Amino acid sequence: MAVKIIIRRKVGKDKEGRLLPLLIQLRALAAAQPGYISGETLRNVDRPDDYLVISTWQSVDFWKTWISTRQRQEIQKKIDDLLGVETQYDAYYYG
């Protein structure tokens, strides 16, 4: 069953320039992973420091495989170090 992964981040204006290339790099790697369907990064209109990443996977098992890859973990560590907080994920099945 397909799942949507939701990631919320608070990104200060001074960190945007360093964060966006890392997100693009993650998306490019994810797109090559088995089970990846799509992904998008959204920025809140009223609160521009509020970012939302939504990715869709064929199953939660494909997602779990992806998050455990060394390549992804290395990039994720850079993101977490940059933002000063560990990224949290929420996985949702379709209703």
HELIX and SHEET records of a PDB file:
HELIX    1   1 LYS A   13  ALA A   31  1                                  19    
HELIX    2   2 VAL A   60  ILE A   67  1                                   8    
HELIX    3   3 ARG A   70  LEU A   83  1                                  14    
SHEET    1   A 4 TYR A  36  ARG A  43  0                                        
SHEET    2   A 4 ASP A  50  TRP A  57 -1                                        
SHEET    3   A 4 VAL A   3  LYS A  10 -1                                        
SHEET    4   A 4 TYR A  89  TYR A  93 -1                                        
END                                                                             
